[in-house]
Amino acid sequence: MQTSTFVFVALLMGIIVAIYLPMNSSVARYLGSSIAATVIFFAVALITSIFIFIFFGEYASIPKIGTVPLYLYVPGFIAAFMVIGTTFLIPKIGARRFFILLVSGQILMAIIVSHFGILESLKDPITLKKILGATLVIAGAFLSAS
């Protein structure tokens, strides 16, 4: 795949996130519970993941599950808290403000992760230009969020 394809897919994923998380908040409103909505969310995600694995999975990966360091399973817990938090917060502060603040936090952490190459990420050292760009994006986000 070409870099432009990766950029397009990443942008598309951002669009999808901005749709599916508020949809889960709507489920929570119908159910009266952010936690119940998140359980349904992950149940559907699990079933979908199983079907995708059945049709496209690399079955040789199954025996390797035990070789993964335990701390690398933490994202499952994080994902649950992220979806519960999203489901709870969007009705309280609105989707626009929520996503602006979410992206601002992602930018800040991405700078740190990239600079140090944390979790096998490609190293991308912090420069004054990158700090200025991130500052402008975050400043714009906060102006928009207020």
Secondary structure, DSSP 8 states (H G I E B T S, - for coil): --HHHHHHHHHHHHHHHHHHHHHHHHHHHHHT-HHHHHHHHHHHHHHHHHHHHHHH--GGGGGGGGGS-GGGGHHHHHHHHHHHHHHHHHHHH-HHHHHHHHHHHHHHHHHHHHHHTGGG-------HHHHHHHHHHHHHHHHHH-
